[in-house]
Amino acid sequence: MDKPTFVRPPPLRPGSRVAALSLSAGFVTEVPHRYAAGVRQAAESLGWDIVPAPNAFRGPEYLYAHPEARADDLRWALQNPEIDGMVSIIGGDDSIRLLPYLDPELIRAHPKVFLGYSDSTVTLTQFLKAGVMAYHGPAVLTDLAENGGIHPLTRHGLEQAFGTEPYDLSPAPEWTEAKQVWDEASQPHRREFQPGDGWTWLQGDAPAEGHLLGGCVEILDMLSGTPGELPPALWQGAVMALETSNDVPPPSQVGYWLRNWAAKGVLQGLSGLLLARPRDYSPQMVEQLYVWVRRVLKEAGREDLPVVANVDFGHTSPQLTLPLGARVRLDPAAGRVTVWP
């Protein structure tokens, strides 16, 4: 099979006009000060001009009842020549309801950056199905509105993903799961971070590379069996990136989802696996997760597959931006993950 190719949208730069989309939960109307902080900090740190899509502030009840209005915002942003890219305001759990209203041909005809994570995995996946790169990374209300300013690693990760030169992903020098208080009084005050704990290479000795695919594991499982899931053939030769949400699925459940991919033949054809730092896992749960990953890969005959865990993307802060569809190389001996954006 030929290696798949993905159109790279024009990258976001200082001066880019970026549409903020409520494709998932619509509660941004309940925290307008938090949204304003994300817009302000993105302008100060990245030079982006973030503007709301027409329906983004219609409120949670309206947007829940009208998934077609959420999809209309995506179409508006794609077709609007004054919009350079799109960013998710926040995640949620029901953007799968947008599938009947999404048009892959429109995405292909107007390739633009789409940035988000968590439930945005639904939309990221539709971009990939349309043959367009998509960006697994910060949302407006989370990392862009980080208390005390956008974290330097988050900012640097975005700049690398939208750059032109190959780069190595780097472990975060510090990280946090401390609760963010979303009120105006707390906004200037930085959360408490703890020293970085680095990556964990679980298995694999030989370097491997492939195109990067993946997202939030719960949402990818939700897409299974629907018209929105990636075809198994597209996973052939890919590096899979998986993150868990703040729903905190138990390690055994992650193992069962991996078994599902083994049953589809997906694991057998992968080139590598990136696992995000799992949200709200105890050290014991982390060890159980690693046991499950190794177990399922052994069942699938993939004890050779290079696997690196505890990578800083997804439901962790700060988080890296992963350019899905880009070429990635894993080098276990050197402890390197290199990206060609």
C-alpha positions in Angstrom: 0.0 0.0 0.0 1.2 3.5 -0.9 1.9 5.8 2.1 -1.0 8.2 2.5 -0.4 11.9 1.9 -2.1 14.8 3.6 -2.5 18.4 2.5 -0.8 20.7 4.9 -3.0 23.8 5.5 -1.3 27.2 5.6 0.1 27.5 9.1 -1.1 29.9 11.7 1.3 32.9 12.1 1.3 36.2 14.0 -1.5 38.2 12.4 -3.6 35.1 11.6 -7.4 35.5 12.1 -8.6 32.4 13.8 -12.3 31.4 14.3 -13.2 30.1 17.7 -15.7 27.2 17.3 -18.1 25.6 19.8 -18.3 22.2 18.1 -18.8 20.4 21.5 -20.0 21.9 24.8 -21.5 25.3 24.4 -21.0 26.6 28.0 -18.5 29.4 26.9 -21.4 31.8 27.6 -21.1 30.9 31.3 -17.4 31.9 31.5 -17.0 34.9 29.1 -14.1 36.2 31.2 -12.2 32.9 30.6 -12.8 33.2 26.9 -11.6 36.8 26.9 -8.4 35.6 28.7 -7.7 33.0 26.1 -8.3 35.5 23.3 -6.0 38.1 25.0 -3.2 35.6 25.8 -3.3 34.2 22.3 -2.9 37.7 20.9 0.0 38.5 23.3 1.9 35.2 23.0 1.1 34.1 19.4 -0.1 37.1 17.6 -3.4 35.5 16.7 -6.6 37.4 16.3 -9.3 35.0 17.6 -12.9 35.8 16.6 -16.0 33.8 17.6 -17.9 31.9 14.9 -21.5 33.1 14.4 -23.1 30.4 16.6 -20.3 29.9 19.1 -22.1 32.0 21.8 -25.6 30.8 21.3 -25.4 29.0 24.6 -25.3 25.3 25.8 -29.0 24.6 25.4 -29.3 25.9 21.9 -26.1 24.3 20.7 -27.0 20.9 22.2 -30.4 21.1 20.5 -28.8 22.2 17.1 -25.7 20.3 16.2 -26.3 21.5 12.6 -25.6 25.0 13.9 -22.3 23.9 15.2 -21.5 22.3 11.8 -22.6 25.5 10.1 -19.8 27.4 12.0 -17.2 25.0 10.6 -18.5 25.5 7.1 -18.6 29.3 7.6 -15.0 29.2 8.8 -13.8 27.0 6.0 -15.4 29.1 3.3 -14.7 32.6 4.8 -11.6 34.0 3.0 -11.0 36.3 6.0 -10.5 33.3 8.3 -7.1 31.7 8.3 -7.8 28.8 10.7 -10.0 27.4 13.5 -9.6 26.5 17.1 -11.9 24.7 19.4 -13.3 26.6 22.4 -13.6 23.5 24.6 -14.3 19.8 24.4 -17.3 17.9 25.5 -18.9 14.5 24.6 -21.3 14.8 21.7 -19.6 16.3 18.6 -20.2 12.9 17.1 -23.7 14.2 16.4 -22.1 16.6 13.8 -21.2 13.7 11.5 -24.3 13.9 9.3 -23.6 17.6 8.7 -19.9 17.5 7.9 -18.7 17.6 4.3 -15.3 16.1 3.6 -15.2 17.6 0.1 -15.6 21.0 1.7 -12.7 20.4 4.1 -10.6 19.2 1.2 -11.5 22.2 -1.0 -10.7 24.7 1.7 -7.8 23.2 3.8 -7.3 25.3 6.9 -5.8 24.6 10.3 -8.2 23.0 12.8 -6.8 22.9 16.4 -8.3 21.1 19.4 -8.3 18.0 21.5 -10.6 15.7 23.6 -14.0 15.6 21.9 -12.5 17.6 19.0 -11.0 14.2 18.0 -14.2 13.7 16.0 -13.5 16.8 13.8 -9.7 16.1 13.7 -10.5 12.7 12.3 -12.8 14.1 9.6 -10.0 16.3 8.4 -7.7 13.3 8.2 -10.4 11.3 6.3 -10.6 14.2 3.9 -6.8 14.1 3.4 -6.0 17.3 5.3 -3.6 17.5 8.3 -5.2 18.5 11.6 -3.7 19.7 14.9 -4.2 17.9 18.2 -3.5 20.7 20.7 -4.8 23.5 22.9 -8.3 24.8 23.2 -9.3 28.4 24.0 -10.6 27.8 27.5 -7.9 25.5 28.6 -4.2 26.0 27.6 -4.7 29.3 25.7 -6.4 30.7 28.8 -3.9 29.1 31.2 -3.9 31.0 34.5 -0.9 33.3 34.5 -0.4 33.1 30.8 0.2 30.5 28.1 2.9 28.1 29.3 6.2 28.4 27.3 6.1 24.7 26.3 2.6 25.1 25.0 3.5 28.2 23.0 6.8 26.6 21.7 4.9 23.4 20.7 2.4 25.4 18.6 5.2 27.4 16.9 7.1 24.1 16.1 4.0 22.4 14.7 3.3 25.4 12.4 6.9 25.8 11.4 8.8 24.4 8.4 11.7 22.6 9.9 11.9 19.1 11.5 11.9 19.1 15.2 12.1 16.8 18.2 9.3 16.6 20.8 10.6 17.4 24.3 9.4 16.2 27.7 7.9 19.0 29.7 10.2 20.4 32.4 7.2 20.7 34.6 3.5 19.7 34.6 0.3 19.9 36.6 -3.1 18.4 37.1 -4.0 21.1 39.7 -7.5 22.3 39.2 -7.8 25.6 37.4 -10.2 28.1 39.0 -12.0 29.8 36.2 -12.8 33.2 37.8 -11.4 36.6 37.1 -9.7 36.9 40.4 -7.7 33.7 39.9 -6.8 34.3 36.2 -3.5 36.2 36.9 -2.2 33.5 39.3 -0.2 30.7 38.0 -1.1 27.1 39.1 1.3 25.0 41.1 3.5 22.8 38.8 5.6 19.8 39.7 9.0 18.9 38.2 8.8 17.0 34.9 9.1 13.2 35.1 10.2 12.5 31.5 9.0 9.9 29.1 8.9 6.1 29.5 9.9 3.8 26.6 7.9 0.7 27.2 9.3 -1.5 24.4 10.9 -1.6 21.0 14.5 -1.3 20.0 14.6 -0.3 16.3 13.8 3.1 15.0 10.5 3.4 13.1 8.5 6.1 11.4 5.1 6.7 9.9 2.3 9.2 9.5 0.8 10.4 12.8 -2.8 9.6 13.6 -4.9 9.4 16.8 -6.5 11.5 19.5 -8.6 10.9 22.6 -9.0 7.2 23.0 -12.6 7.4 24.3 -13.7 9.4 21.3 -11.9 7.2 18.8 -13.7 4.3 20.4 -17.0 6.2 20.1 -16.3 6.6 16.4 -15.8 2.8 16.0 -18.4 1.4 13.6 -19.6 4.8 12.5 -19.1 6.6 9.1 -16.7 8.9 10.9 -14.0 6.4 11.9 -10.8 6.1 10.0 -10.6 3.1 7.7 -8.3 0.4 8.9 -6.1 0.8 5.7 -5.3 4.4 6.7 -3.7 3.1 9.9 -1.3 0.9 8.0 2.2 2.1 8.8 1.0 4.9 11.1 2.3 6.0 14.4 -0.8 6.0 16.8 -1.1 8.7 19.4 -3.6 8.1 22.2 -4.6 10.2 25.2 -7.2 9.6 28.0 -9.6 12.2 29.2 -10.6 13.4 32.6 -13.3 10.7 32.7 -10.3 8.6 33.8 -11.0 5.3 32.1 -9.5 2.4 34.1 -6.3 0.8 32.6 -8.2 -2.4 31.8 -10.7 -0.4 29.7 -7.8 1.1 27.7 -6.5 -2.4 27.2 -9.9 -3.5 25.9 -10.0 -0.7 23.4 -6.5 -1.7 22.2 -7.8 -5.3 21.8 -10.6 -3.9 19.6 -7.9 -2.3 17.4 -6.0 -5.6 17.4 -9.3 -7.4 16.3 -9.5 -4.9 13.4 -5.9 -5.6 12.4 -4.9 -2.0 13.2 -2.2 -2.7 15.9 -0.5 -5.3 13.7 0.1 -2.7 11.0 1.3 0.2 13.2 4.9 1.7 13.1 4.8 3.1 16.6 2.7 4.2 19.5 2.7 7.4 21.5 0.8 7.4 24.9 0.0 10.6 26.6 0.4 11.2 30.3 -2.9 9.7 31.6 -5.1 12.2 33.4 -5.6 11.7 37.1 -4.0 8.3 37.2 -2.3 7.2 40.4 1.2 5.6 40.1 -0.4 2.2 40.5 -2.8 2.9 37.7 0.0 4.0 35.4 1.9 0.8 36.0 -1.3 -1.2 35.3 -1.8 0.7 32.1 1.7 -0.2 31.0 1.1 -3.8 31.8 -2.1 -3.8 29.7 -0.4 -2.1 26.8 2.4 -4.6 26.7 0.0 -7.5 27.2 -2.2 -6.5 24.3 0.7 -5.8 22.0 2.1 -9.3 22.8 -1.3 -10.8 22.0 -1.2 -9.0 18.7 2.4 -10.2 17.9 3.8 -6.7 18.2 6.4 -7.0 21.0 8.7 -5.2 18.5 6.5 -2.1 18.3 8.3 1.0 19.7 6.1 2.5 22.4 6.8 5.8 24.3 4.5 6.8 27.2 4.0 9.7 29.5 4.2 12.2 26.5 2.9 15.7 27.1 -0.2 16.0 25.0 -4.0 15.8 25.6 -5.5 16.3 29.1 -2.3 17.5 30.7 -0.7 20.9 31.2 1.3 22.1 29.5 0.5 20.2 26.3 2.3 19.8 23.0 0.6 20.2 19.7 0.7 17.1 17.4 0.4 17.7 13.7 -1.8 14.7 12.7 -0.9 13.5 9.2 2.7 14.6 9.6 5.6 12.1 9.4 7.0 11.1 12.8 10.1 9.0 13.7 10.6 7.1 16.9 14.1 6.3 17.9 14.1 4.3 21.2 17.8 4.0 21.5 18.3 7.7 21.3 15.1 8.5 23.2 13.9 10.8 20.4 10.6 11.5 18.7 11.2 13.6 15.6 8.4 15.3 13.6 8.4 16.6 10.0 5.6 19.2 10.1 
